[in-house]
Amino acid sequence: MNKAELIDAMAGDAGISKAQAKSALDSFTSNVAGALSKGGRVSLVGFGAFSVSKRAARDGRNPQTGAVIKIKAKNVAKFKAGSDLDSKLN
């Protein structure tokens, strides 16, 4: 499912226009990104939790030449599925 399909589904389920559904989805994603950029965590009970994890600096290899390259440390977004979501997948 891509963003347009998700907006269509949200609009149909909630009985709202596609423009309103797009606005709601954009608000959700920007608020989650804002919370994560401040080092916070977003928890949706039953669905899952978004958090930030620190990835350490490491050595990698250029696949074409085999040369060692330095990969910088960085923060990455992480999602852990909640129990309700997990049970729907099995």
N, CA, C and O atoms as a CHARMM CRD file, in Angstrom:
* protein
*
  360
    1    1 MET  N      0.85400  -1.17600   0.00000 PROA 1      0.00000
    2    1 MET  CA     0.00000   0.00000   0.00000 PROA 1      0.00000
    3    1 MET  C      0.89500   1.23200   0.00000 PROA 1      0.00000
    4    1 MET  O      1.81300   1.34300   0.81300 PROA 1      0.00000
    5    2 ASN  N      0.62300   2.15500  -0.91400 PROA 2      0.00000
    6    2 ASN  CA     1.39300   3.39500  -0.93900 PROA 2      0.00000
    7    2 ASN  C      0.59600   4.51200  -0.26200 PROA 2      0.00000
    8    2 ASN  O     -0.50400   4.27700   0.23800 PROA 2      0.00000
    9    3 LYS  N      1.14900   5.71800  -0.24800 PROA 3      0.00000
   10    3 LYS  CA     0.52100   6.82500   0.46900 PROA 3      0.00000
   11    3 LYS  C     -0.86200   7.15000  -0.09900 PROA 3      0.00000
   12    3 LYS  O     -1.80100   7.37500   0.66500 PROA 3      0.00000
   13    4 ALA  N     -1.00200   7.17800  -1.42700 PROA 4      0.00000
   14    4 ALA  CA    -2.28900   7.50400  -2.04500 PROA 4      0.00000
   15    4 ALA  C     -3.34800   6.46200  -1.68700 PROA 4      0.00000
   16    4 ALA  O     -4.49700   6.81300  -1.41800 PROA 4      0.00000
   17    5 GLU  N     -2.97400   5.19900  -1.68200 PROA 5      0.00000
   18    5 GLU  CA    -3.91800   4.12900  -1.32400 PROA 5      0.00000
   19    5 GLU  C     -4.31200   4.23000   0.15600 PROA 5      0.00000
   20    5 GLU  O     -5.46300   3.98700   0.51500 PROA 5      0.00000
   21    6 LEU  N     -3.35900   4.58600   0.99500 PROA 6      0.00000
   22    6 LEU  CA    -3.64800   4.75600   2.42500 PROA 6      0.00000
   23    6 LEU  C     -4.61100   5.92400   2.63400 PROA 6      0.00000
   24    6 LEU  O     -5.53800   5.82600   3.43800 PROA 6      0.00000
   25    7 ILE  N     -4.39900   7.00900   1.92500 PROA 7      0.00000
   26    7 ILE  CA    -5.30000   8.17200   2.03100 PROA 7      0.00000
   27    7 ILE  C     -6.70600   7.78700   1.58600 PROA 7      0.00000
   28    7 ILE  O     -7.68000   8.15500   2.24300 PROA 7      0.00000
   29    8 ASP  N     -6.82800   7.05000   0.47700 PROA 8      0.00000
   30    8 ASP  CA    -8.14000   6.58800   0.00800 PROA 8      0.00000
   31    8 ASP  C     -8.82900   5.72300   1.06500 PROA 8      0.00000
   32    8 ASP  O    -10.02000   5.89400   1.32700 PROA 8      0.00000
   33    9 ALA  N     -8.08900   4.80400   1.66600 PROA 9      0.00000
   34    9 ALA  CA    -8.65100   3.91400   2.67700 PROA 9      0.00000
   35    9 ALA  C     -9.08000   4.69100   3.92000 PROA 9      0.00000
   36    9 ALA  O    -10.14700   4.43800   4.47800 PROA 9      0.00000
   37   10 MET  N     -8.24200   5.64300   4.35200 PROA 10     0.00000
   38   10 MET  CA    -8.58300   6.45200   5.53000 PROA 10     0.00000
   39   10 MET  C     -9.84100   7.27600   5.27200 PROA 10     0.00000
   40   10 MET  O    -10.71400   7.37000   6.13500 PROA 10     0.00000
   41   11 ALA  N     -9.93100   7.87000   4.08600 PROA 11     0.00000
   42   11 ALA  CA   -11.09600   8.68700   3.74800 PROA 11     0.00000
   43   11 ALA  C    -12.36500   7.83500   3.74600 PROA 11     0.00000
   44   11 ALA  O    -13.39900   8.25700   4.26400 PROA 11     0.00000
   45   12 GLY  N    -12.28600   6.64800   3.16900 PROA 12     0.00000
   46   12 GLY  CA   -13.44600   5.76200   3.13100 PROA 12     0.00000
   47   12 GLY  C    -13.86600   5.28200   4.49600 PROA 12     0.00000
   48   12 GLY  O    -15.05600   5.26900   4.81100 PROA 12     0.00000
   49   13 ASP  N    -12.89600   4.88100   5.32400 PROA 13     0.00000
   50   13 ASP  CA   -13.20500   4.36800   6.66500 PROA 13     0.00000
   51   13 ASP  C    -13.78200   5.45000   7.57600 PROA 13     0.00000
   52   13 ASP  O    -14.70400   5.18700   8.34800 PROA 13     0.00000
   53   14 ALA  N    -13.24300   6.65900   7.48700 PROA 14     0.00000
   54   14 ALA  CA   -13.65400   7.72900   8.39600 PROA 14     0.00000
   55   14 ALA  C    -14.80700   8.55800   7.84300 PROA 14     0.00000
   56   14 ALA  O    -15.38000   9.37900   8.56000 PROA 14     0.00000
   57   15 GLY  N    -15.15500   8.34800   6.56500 PROA 15     0.00000
   58   15 GLY  CA   -16.23400   9.12300   5.97200 PROA 15     0.00000
   59   15 GLY  C    -15.86900  10.58800   5.78600 PROA 15     0.00000
   60   15 GLY  O    -16.71400  11.46800   5.94600 PROA 15     0.00000
   61   16 ILE  N    -14.62000  10.84600   5.45100 PROA 16     0.00000
   62   16 ILE  CA   -14.14200  12.21300   5.23000 PROA 16     0.00000
   63   16 ILE  C    -13.60500  12.33300   3.80800 PROA 16     0.00000
   64   16 ILE  O    -13.47000  11.33100   3.10600 PROA 16     0.00000
   65   17 SER  N    -13.30400  13.54300   3.39100 PROA 17     0.00000
   66   17 SER  CA   -12.77400  13.74100   2.03800 PROA 17     0.00000
   67   17 SER  C    -11.31900  13.29300   1.98000 PROA 17     0.00000
   68   17 SER  O    -10.65200  13.15600   3.00500 PROA 17     0.00000
   69   18 LYS  N    -10.84200  13.06700   0.76000 PROA 18     0.00000
   70   18 LYS  CA    -9.44500  12.67300   0.58200 PROA 18     0.00000
   71   18 LYS  C     -8.50900  13.78400   1.03400 PROA 18     0.00000
   72   18 LYS  O     -7.43300  13.50700   1.56400 PROA 18     0.00000
   73   19 ALA  N     -8.90600  15.03600   0.83300 PROA 19     0.00000
   74   19 ALA  CA    -8.07800  16.17100   1.26700 PROA 19     0.00000
   75   19 ALA  C     -7.93600  16.18300   2.78700 PROA 19     0.00000
   76   19 ALA  O     -6.85200  16.44800   3.30700 PROA 19     0.00000
   77   20 GLN  N     -9.02200  15.89700   3.49900 PROA 20     0.00000
   78   20 GLN  CA    -8.96400  15.84600   4.96000 PROA 20     0.00000
   79   20 GLN  C     -8.11300  14.66400   5.42800 PROA 20     0.00000
   80   20 GLN  O     -7.35000  14.78700   6.38700 PROA 20     0.00000
   81   21 ALA  N     -8.24300  13.52800   4.75700 PROA 21     0.00000
   82   21 ALA  CA    -7.44600  12.35600   5.11500 PROA 21     0.00000
   83   21 ALA  C     -5.96500  12.61600   4.86400 PROA 21     0.00000
   84   21 ALA  O     -5.11900  12.21300   5.66300 PROA 21     0.00000
   85   22 LYS  N     -5.64500  13.28900   3.75300 PROA 22     0.00000
   86   22 LYS  CA    -4.24400  13.62300   3.44400 PROA 22     0.00000
   87   22 LYS  C     -3.68400  14.56500   4.49500 PROA 22     0.00000
   88   22 LYS  O     -2.54700  14.40600   4.93900 PROA 22     0.00000
   89   23 SER  N     -4.48700  15.55100   4.89400 PROA 23     0.00000
   90   23 SER  CA    -4.06300  16.48700   5.92600 PROA 23     0.00000
   91   23 SER  C     -3.81000  15.76600   7.25200 PROA 23     0.00000
   92   23 SER  O     -2.83700  16.06700   7.94300 PROA 23     0.00000
   93   24 ALA  N     -4.66700  14.83000   7.60700 PROA 24     0.00000
   94   24 ALA  CA    -4.50400  14.06600   8.85200 PROA 24     0.00000
   95   24 ALA  C     -3.24100  13.20800   8.80000 PROA 24     0.00000
   96   24 ALA  O     -2.48800  13.15100   9.77200 PROA 24     0.00000
   97   25 LEU  N     -3.00800  12.54300   7.66800 PROA 25     0.00000
   98   25 LEU  CA    -1.82600  11.70000   7.53100 PROA 25     0.00000
   99   25 LEU  C     -0.55300  12.53300   7.56800 PROA 25     0.00000
  100   25 LEU  O      0.42200  12.15400   8.21700 PROA 25     0.00000
  101   26 ASP  N     -0.56000  13.67800   6.86800 PROA 26     0.00000
  102   26 ASP  CA     0.61000  14.56300   6.87900 PROA 26     0.00000
  103   26 ASP  C      0.89300  15.08700   8.27900 PROA 26     0.00000
  104   26 ASP  O      2.05100  15.19900   8.68200 PROA 26     0.00000
  105   27 SER  N     -0.16900  15.41000   9.02400 PROA 27     0.00000
  106   27 SER  CA    -0.00900  15.87700  10.40100 PROA 27     0.00000
  107   27 SER  C      0.59700  14.77600  11.27400 PROA 27     0.00000
  108   27 SER  O      1.49300  15.03700  12.07800 PROA 27     0.00000
  109   28 PHE  N      0.10400  13.54700  11.11200 PROA 28     0.00000
  110   28 PHE  CA     0.62300  12.41800  11.88100 PROA 28     0.00000
  111   28 PHE  C      2.12000  12.21900  11.61100 PROA 28     0.00000
  112   28 PHE  O      2.91500  12.10800  12.54400 PROA 28     0.00000
  113   29 THR  N      2.49100  12.17400  10.33500 PROA 29     0.00000
  114   29 THR  CA     3.89500  11.91200   9.99800 PROA 29     0.00000
  115   29 THR  C      4.81000  13.04900  10.45500 PROA 29     0.00000
  116   29 THR  O      5.92300  12.79800  10.91800 PROA 29     0.00000
  117   30 SER  N      4.35200  14.29300  10.33100 PROA 30     0.00000
  118   30 SER  CA     5.20700  15.40500  10.75600 PROA 30     0.00000
  119   30 SER  C      5.34300  15.44900  12.27900 PROA 30     0.00000
  120   30 SER  O      6.40500  15.79700  12.79500 PROA 30     0.00000
  121   31 ASN  N      4.28400  15.10300  12.99200 PROA 31     0.00000
  122   31 ASN  CA     4.37600  15.08500  14.44900 PROA 31     0.00000
  123   31 ASN  C      5.25400  13.95000  14.96200 PROA 31     0.00000
  124   31 ASN  O      6.00100  14.13000  15.92300 PROA 31     0.00000
  125   32 VAL  N      5.17000  12.79200  14.33100 PROA 32     0.00000
  126   32 VAL  CA     6.04600  11.67900  14.70900 PROA 32     0.00000
  127   32 VAL  C      7.49800  12.05700  14.41300 PROA 32     0.00000
  128   32 VAL  O      8.37500  11.85200  15.25400 PROA 32     0.00000
  129   33 ALA  N      7.75600  12.60600  13.22400 PROA 33     0.00000
  130   33 ALA  CA     9.12600  13.01600  12.86400 PROA 33     0.00000
  131   33 ALA  C      9.64200  14.08200  13.82400 PROA 33     0.00000
  132   33 ALA  O     10.80600  14.04000  14.22200 PROA 33     0.00000
  133   34 GLY  N      8.79500  15.03100  14.19900 PROA 34     0.00000
  134   34 GLY  CA     9.20500  16.07400  15.13800 PROA 34     0.00000
  135   34 GLY  C      9.56900  15.52100  16.50100 PROA 34     0.00000
  136   34 GLY  O     10.56300  15.93100  17.09900 PROA 34     0.00000
  137   35 ALA  N      8.76400  14.59200  16.99100 PROA 35     0.00000
  138   35 ALA  CA     9.04500  13.98300  18.29700 PROA 35     0.00000
  139   35 ALA  C     10.34100  13.17700  18.25200 PROA 35     0.00000
  140   35 ALA  O     11.14300  13.23000  19.18500 PROA 35     0.00000
  141   36 LEU  N     10.54300  12.43100  17.16200 PROA 36     0.00000
  142   36 LEU  CA    11.75600  11.62300  17.04700 PROA 36     0.00000
  143   36 LEU  C     12.99500  12.49600  16.89200 PROA 36     0.00000
  144   36 LEU  O     14.05600  12.15700  17.41700 PROA 36     0.00000
  145   37 SER  N     12.87900  13.61300  16.18100 PROA 37     0.00000
  146   37 SER  CA    14.04200  14.48200  15.98100 PROA 37     0.00000
  147   37 SER  C     14.49700  15.11100  17.29300 PROA 37     0.00000
  148   37 SER  O     15.65800  15.50000  17.42600 PROA 37     0.00000
  149   38 LYS  N     13.58600  15.21300  18.26600 PROA 38     0.00000
  150   38 LYS  CA    13.94200  15.72600  19.58800 PROA 38     0.00000
  151   38 LYS  C     14.41000  14.61200  20.51500 PROA 38     0.00000
  152   38 LYS  O     14.65300  14.84700  21.69900 PROA 38     0.00000
  153   39 GLY  N     14.53900  13.39700  19.97700 PROA 39     0.00000
  154   39 GLY  CA    14.99600  12.26900  20.77400 PROA 39     0.00000
  155   39 GLY  C     13.88200  11.58300  21.54300 PROA 39     0.00000
  156   39 GLY  O     14.15000  10.73700  22.39500 PROA 39     0.00000
  157   40 GLY  N     12.64300  11.93300  21.25600 PROA 40     0.00000
  158   40 GLY  CA    11.50500  11.36600  21.96500 PROA 40     0.00000
  159   40 GLY  C     11.08800  10.01300  21.42400 PROA 40     0.00000
  160   40 GLY  O     11.77400   9.40300  20.60300 PROA 40     0.00000
  161   41 ARG  N      9.94500   9.56800  21.90900 PROA 41     0.00000
  162   41 ARG  CA     9.38800   8.27100  21.53400 PROA 41     0.00000
  163   41 ARG  C      7.89100   8.46200  21.33500 PROA 41     0.00000
  164   41 ARG  O      7.25800   9.20300  22.08700 PROA 41     0.00000
  165   42 VAL  N      7.32400   7.81000  20.34500 PROA 42     0.00000
  166   42 VAL  CA     5.88400   7.87700  20.09200 PROA 42     0.00000
  167   42 VAL  C      5.33400   6.46600  20.25400 PROA 42     0.00000
  168   42 VAL  O      5.71200   5.55000  19.52400 PROA 42     0.00000
  169   43 SER  N      4.43400   6.30500  21.22500 PROA 43     0.00000
  170   43 SER  CA     3.87900   4.99500  21.54000 PROA 43     0.00000
  171   43 SER  C      2.38800   4.99300  21.24900 PROA 43     0.00000
  172   43 SER  O      1.65400   5.83800  21.75900 PROA 43     0.00000
  173   44 LEU  N      1.93700   4.05000  20.43300 PROA 44     0.00000
  174   44 LEU  CA     0.52100   3.87500  20.14700 PROA 44     0.00000
  175   44 LEU  C      0.14100   2.49600  20.67500 PROA 44     0.00000
  176   44 LEU  O      0.47600   1.47900  20.06700 PROA 44     0.00000
  177   45 VAL  N     -0.55900   2.46400  21.80600 PROA 45     0.00000
  178   45 VAL  CA    -0.86100   1.21500  22.49500 PROA 45     0.00000
  179   45 VAL  C     -1.54700   0.23600  21.54400 PROA 45     0.00000
  180   45 VAL  O     -2.53500   0.56900  20.88900 PROA 45     0.00000
  181   46 GLY  N     -1.00600  -0.96800  21.48600 PROA 46     0.00000
  182   46 GLY  CA    -1.54100  -2.01900  20.63000 PROA 46     0.00000
  183   46 GLY  C     -0.96600  -2.00800  19.22700 PROA 46     0.00000
  184   46 GLY  O     -0.81000  -3.06600  18.61600 PROA 46     0.00000
  185   47 PHE  N     -0.64300  -0.81600  18.69700 PROA 47     0.00000
  186   47 PHE  CA    -0.10900  -0.72500  17.34200 PROA 47     0.00000
  187   47 PHE  C      1.41100  -0.85100  17.34400 PROA 47     0.00000
  188   47 PHE  O      1.96500  -1.69000  16.63400 PROA 47     0.00000
  189   48 GLY  N      2.08700  -0.02400  18.13700 PROA 48     0.00000
  190   48 GLY  CA     3.54100  -0.10400  18.19700 PROA 48     0.00000
  191   48 GLY  C      4.16100   1.17900  18.70500 PROA 48     0.00000
  192   48 GLY  O      3.46500   2.10400  19.12400 PROA 48     0.00000
  193   49 ALA  N      5.47900   1.21800  18.66100 PROA 49     0.00000
  194   49 ALA  CA     6.21900   2.36700  19.16700 PROA 49     0.00000
  195   49 ALA  C      7.31600   2.75800  18.19700 PROA 49     0.00000
  196   49 ALA  O      8.05300   1.91300  17.69000 PROA 49     0.00000
  197   50 PHE  N      7.41000   4.06400  17.95000 PROA 50     0.00000
  198   50 PHE  CA     8.48400   4.63200  17.14700 PROA 50     0.00000
  199   50 PHE  C      9.51500   5.18800  18.11400 PROA 50     0.00000
  200   50 PHE  O      9.15300   5.83700  19.09600 PROA 50     0.00000
  201   51 SER  N     10.79700   4.94600  17.85300 PROA 51     0.00000
  202   51 SER  CA    11.83900   5.47400  18.71500 PROA 51     0.00000
  203   51 SER  C     13.08800   5.75800  17.87800 PROA 51     0.00000
  204   51 SER  O     13.14000   5.45900  16.68500 PROA 51     0.00000
  205   52 VAL  N     14.08700   6.34200  18.53400 PROA 52     0.00000
  206   52 VAL  CA    15.34800   6.66300  17.87300 PROA 52     0.00000
  207   52 VAL  C     16.42600   5.76200  18.45300 PROA 52     0.00000
  208   52 VAL  O     16.50500   5.56700  19.66600 PROA 52     0.00000
  209   53 SER  N     17.25000   5.21800  17.57500 PROA 53     0.00000
  210   53 SER  CA    18.35200   4.36200  17.99400 PROA 53     0.00000
  211   53 SER  C     19.63800   4.94500  17.44000 PROA 53     0.00000
  212   53 SER  O     19.65500   5.47500  16.32900 PROA 53     0.00000
  213   54 LYS  N     20.71000   4.85000  18.20500 PROA 54     0.00000
  214   54 LYS  CA    22.00800   5.36100  17.75100 PROA 54     0.00000
  215   54 LYS  C     22.79600   4.24400  17.09400 PROA 54     0.00000
  216   54 LYS  O     22.99300   3.18300  17.68600 PROA 54     0.00000
  217   55 ARG  N     23.24200   4.48000  15.88200 PROA 55     0.00000
  218   55 ARG  CA    24.06300   3.51300  15.15800 PROA 55     0.00000
  219   55 ARG  C     25.51500   3.99000  15.24800 PROA 55     0.00000
  220   55 ARG  O     25.82100   5.12100  14.87200 PROA 55     0.00000
  221   56 ALA  N     26.38800   3.14800  15.73700 PROA 56     0.00000
  222   56 ALA  CA    27.79200   3.50600  15.93500 PROA 56     0.00000
  223   56 ALA  C     28.53300   3.62200  14.60300 PROA 56     0.00000
  224   56 ALA  O     28.12400   3.05300  13.59100 PROA 56     0.00000
  225   57 ALA  N     29.62600   4.36800  14.63200 PROA 57     0.00000
  226   57 ALA  CA    30.48000   4.46100  13.44800 PROA 57     0.00000
  227   57 ALA  C     31.10700   3.08800  13.20500 PROA 57     0.00000
  228   57 ALA  O     31.37800   2.33300  14.13900 PROA 57     0.00000
  229   58 ARG  N     31.32700   2.78800  11.92900 PROA 58     0.00000
  230   58 ARG  CA    31.87900   1.47300  11.60600 PROA 58     0.00000
  231   58 ARG  C     32.63300   1.53100  10.28700 PROA 58     0.00000
  232   58 ARG  O     32.53300   2.49900   9.53400 PROA 58     0.00000
  233   59 ASP  N     33.38200   0.48100  10.02700 PROA 59     0.00000
  234   59 ASP  CA    34.08500   0.34700   8.75300 PROA 59     0.00000
  235   59 ASP  C     33.22700  -0.46900   7.80700 PROA 59     0.00000
  236   59 ASP  O     32.61700  -1.46300   8.20100 PROA 59     0.00000
  237   60 GLY  N     33.18500  -0.03900   6.55400 PROA 60     0.00000
  238   60 GLY  CA    32.47600  -0.78000   5.52600 PROA 60     0.00000
  239   60 GLY  C     33.41500  -1.04900   4.36500 PROA 60     0.00000
  240   60 GLY  O     34.58600  -0.67200   4.41000 PROA 60     0.00000
  241   61 ARG  N     32.91900  -1.68800   3.34500 PROA 61     0.00000
  242   61 ARG  CA    33.73300  -1.97100   2.16800 PROA 61     0.00000
  243   61 ARG  C     33.00500  -1.50100   0.91700 PROA 61     0.00000
  244   61 ARG  O     31.79700  -1.68900   0.77300 PROA 61     0.00000
  245   62 ASN  N     33.76400  -0.88700   0.02000 PROA 62     0.00000
  246   62 ASN  CA    33.23500  -0.52900  -1.28800 PROA 62     0.00000
  247   62 ASN  C     33.09000  -1.83100  -2.06600 PROA 62     0.00000
  248   62 ASN  O     34.08800  -2.52300  -2.26800 PROA 62     0.00000
  249   63 PRO  N     31.87300  -2.19600  -2.51700 PROA 63     0.00000
  250   63 PRO  CA    31.69000  -3.49000  -3.17100 PROA 63     0.00000
  251   63 PRO  C     32.41500  -3.60500  -4.51300 PROA 63     0.00000
  252   63 PRO  O     32.71300  -4.71500  -4.95500 PROA 63     0.00000
  253   64 GLN  N     32.70000  -2.48300  -5.16200 PROA 64     0.00000
  254   64 GLN  CA    33.38800  -2.54700  -6.45700 PROA 64     0.00000
  255   64 GLN  C     34.88900  -2.72300  -6.31400 PROA 64     0.00000
  256   64 GLN  O     35.51200  -3.48700  -7.05100 PROA 64     0.00000
  257   65 THR  N     35.47100  -1.99200  -5.34000 PROA 65     0.00000
  258   65 THR  CA    36.93200  -2.02300  -5.21400 PROA 65     0.00000
  259   65 THR  C     37.41800  -2.83500  -4.02400 PROA 65     0.00000
  260   65 THR  O     38.57100  -3.26400  -3.99400 PROA 65     0.00000
  261   66 GLY  N     36.55100  -3.04900  -3.04800 PROA 66     0.00000
  262   66 GLY  CA    36.96300  -3.76100  -1.84100 PROA 66     0.00000
  263   66 GLY  C     37.66500  -2.85300  -0.84500 PROA 66     0.00000
  264   66 GLY  O     38.09600  -3.31200   0.21200 PROA 66     0.00000
  265   67 ALA  N     37.78700  -1.56300  -1.17100 PROA 67     0.00000
  266   67 ALA  CA    38.47300  -0.61800  -0.28900 PROA 67     0.00000
  267   67 ALA  C     37.64700  -0.38700   0.97800 PROA 67     0.00000
  268   67 ALA  O     36.41700  -0.38200   0.93900 PROA 67     0.00000
  269   68 VAL  N     38.34100  -0.19600   2.09700 PROA 68     0.00000
  270   68 VAL  CA    37.68100   0.07600   3.36900 PROA 68     0.00000
  271   68 VAL  C     37.23100   1.53000   3.37300 PROA 68     0.00000
  272   68 VAL  O     37.98700   2.42700   2.99900 PROA 68     0.00000
  273   69 ILE  N     35.98500   1.75400   3.80100 PROA 69     0.00000
  274   69 ILE  CA    35.47100   3.11700   3.92900 PROA 69     0.00000
  275   69 ILE  C     34.93700   3.30200   5.33600 PROA 69     0.00000
  276   69 ILE  O     34.49600   2.35000   5.98000 PROA 69     0.00000
  277   70 LYS  N     34.98200   4.53800   5.80300 PROA 70     0.00000
  278   70 LYS  CA    34.47200   4.87200   7.13500 PROA 70     0.00000
  279   70 LYS  C     33.00800   5.27700   7.00500 PROA 70     0.00000
  280   70 LYS  O     32.67200   6.13500   6.18900 PROA 70     0.00000
  281   71 ILE  N     32.13800   4.66700   7.80300 PROA 71     0.00000
  282   71 ILE  CA    30.72500   5.01800   7.83900 PROA 71     0.00000
  283   71 ILE  C     30.49100   5.74300   9.15700 PROA 71     0.00000
  284   71 ILE  O     30.77400   5.21000  10.23000 PROA 71     0.00000
  285   72 LYS  N     29.96400   6.97500   9.06500 PROA 72     0.00000
  286   72 LYS  CA    29.77200   7.80700  10.25300 PROA 72     0.00000
  287   72 LYS  C     28.65700   7.26600  11.14700 PROA 72     0.00000
  288   72 LYS  O     27.75600   6.55900  10.69400 PROA 72     0.00000
  289   73 ALA  N     28.74500   7.61600  12.41800 PROA 73     0.00000
  290   73 ALA  CA    27.67300   7.29100  13.36700 PROA 73     0.00000
  291   73 ALA  C     26.46900   8.14900  13.02500 PROA 73     0.00000
  292   73 ALA  O     26.61300   9.27800  12.55400 PROA 73     0.00000
  293   74 LYS  N     25.27100   7.60500  13.26500 PROA 74     0.00000
  294   74 LYS  CA    24.06300   8.39500  13.02100 PROA 74     0.00000
  295   74 LYS  C     22.89800   7.83800  13.81400 PROA 74     0.00000
  296   74 LYS  O     22.93200   6.70700  14.30000 PROA 74     0.00000
  297   75 ASN  N     21.86900   8.65600  13.93300 PROA 75     0.00000
  298   75 ASN  CA    20.62600   8.23900  14.58300 PROA 75     0.00000
  299   75 ASN  C     19.68600   7.68900  13.51700 PROA 75     0.00000
  300   75 ASN  O     19.59400   8.23600  12.41800 PROA 75     0.00000
  301   76 VAL  N     18.99000   6.60400  13.84600 PROA 76     0.00000
  302   76 VAL  CA    18.05500   5.99800  12.90400 PROA 76     0.00000
  303   76 VAL  C     16.70600   5.79000  13.59800 PROA 76     0.00000
  304   76 VAL  O     16.64200   5.56000  14.80500 PROA 76     0.00000
  305   77 ALA  N     15.63500   5.87700  12.81000 PROA 77     0.00000
  306   77 ALA  CA    14.29100   5.63900  13.33300 PROA 77     0.00000
  307   77 ALA  C     14.06800   4.14000  13.46000 PROA 77     0.00000
  308   77 ALA  O     14.55600   3.35300  12.64800 PROA 77     0.00000
  309   78 LYS  N     13.33300   3.76400  14.47900 PROA 78     0.00000
  310   78 LYS  CA    13.07800   2.35200  14.74900 PROA 78     0.00000
  311   78 LYS  C     11.59400   2.18800  15.06900 PROA 78     0.00000
  312   78 LYS  O     10.99000   3.06300  15.68800 PROA 78     0.00000
  313   79 PHE  N     11.00600   1.06700  14.64700 PROA 79     0.00000
  314   79 PHE  CA     9.60600   0.77700  14.96200 PROA 79     0.00000
  315   79 PHE  C      9.51200  -0.62000  15.54400 PROA 79     0.00000
  316   79 PHE  O     10.05900  -1.57600  14.99400 PROA 79     0.00000
  317   80 LYS  N      8.80700  -0.72800  16.66900 PROA 80     0.00000
  318   80 LYS  CA     8.56500  -2.03300  17.27800 PROA 80     0.00000
  319   80 LYS  C      7.06000  -2.24400  17.31000 PROA 80     0.00000
  320   80 LYS  O      6.32700  -1.46500  17.91900 PROA 80     0.00000
  321   81 ALA  N      6.60600  -3.29600  16.65400 PROA 81     0.00000
  322   81 ALA  CA     5.17800  -3.59000  16.57700 PROA 81     0.00000
  323   81 ALA  C      4.61000  -3.94600  17.95100 PROA 81     0.00000
  324   81 ALA  O      5.26600  -4.60000  18.76200 PROA 81     0.00000
  325   82 GLY  N      3.38700  -3.50400  18.18900 PROA 82     0.00000
  326   82 GLY  CA     2.68800  -3.80100  19.43800 PROA 82     0.00000
  327   82 GLY  C      1.99700  -5.15600  19.37500 PROA 82     0.00000
  328   82 GLY  O      2.00200  -5.81500  18.33500 PROA 82     0.00000
  329   83 SER  N      1.41200  -5.56200  20.47300 PROA 83     0.00000
  330   83 SER  CA     0.81100  -6.90100  20.55700 PROA 83     0.00000
  331   83 SER  C     -0.38900  -7.07800  19.60700 PROA 83     0.00000
  332   83 SER  O     -0.53200  -8.13400  18.99200 PROA 83     0.00000
  333   84 ASP  N     -1.24400  -6.06000  19.48500 PROA 84     0.00000
  334   84 ASP  CA    -2.41100  -6.17300  18.60000 PROA 84     0.00000
  335   84 ASP  C     -1.97300  -6.32700  17.15800 PROA 84     0.00000
  336   84 ASP  O     -2.52000  -7.15800  16.43300 PROA 84     0.00000
  337   85 LEU  N     -0.99600  -5.54000  16.72800 PROA 85     0.00000
  338   85 LEU  CA    -0.49100  -5.63000  15.36100 PROA 85     0.00000
  339   85 LEU  C      0.17900  -6.98200  15.13300 PROA 85     0.00000
  340   85 LEU  O     -0.01600  -7.60400  14.08800 PROA 85     0.00000
  341   86 ASP  N      0.96100  -7.43300  16.09900 PROA 86     0.00000
  342   86 ASP  CA     1.62900  -8.73700  15.97700 PROA 86     0.00000
  343   86 ASP  C      0.62400  -9.86200  15.81700 PROA 86     0.00000
  344   86 ASP  O      0.82500 -10.76700  15.00600 PROA 86     0.00000
  345   87 SER  N     -0.45900  -9.81200  16.58700 PROA 87     0.00000
  346   87 SER  CA    -1.43900 -10.90600  16.53300 PROA 87     0.00000
  347   87 SER  C     -2.18700 -10.92200  15.19200 PROA 87     0.00000
  348   87 SER  O     -2.63500 -11.98300  14.75700 PROA 87     0.00000
  349   88 LYS  N     -2.32600  -9.77800  14.53800 PROA 88     0.00000
  350   88 LYS  CA    -3.00000  -9.71700  13.23800 PROA 88     0.00000
  351   88 LYS  C     -2.11900 -10.23200  12.10200 PROA 88     0.00000
  352   88 LYS  O     -2.61900 -10.55300  11.02400 PROA 88     0.00000
  353   89 LEU  N     -0.81300 -10.31100  12.34100 PROA 89     0.00000
  354   89 LEU  CA     0.12600 -10.76700  11.32000 PROA 89     0.00000
  355   89 LEU  C      0.28900 -12.28100  11.32500 PROA 89     0.00000
  356   89 LEU  O      0.74700 -12.84800  10.33300 PROA 89     0.00000
  357   90 ASN  N     -0.06600 -12.93300  12.38900 PROA 90     0.00000
  358   90 ASN  CA     0.11900 -14.38700  12.49100 PROA 90     0.00000
  359   90 ASN  C     -1.14900 -15.13600  12.24300 PROA 90     0.00000
  360   90 ASN  O     -1.15900 -16.36600  12.29200 PROA 90     0.00000
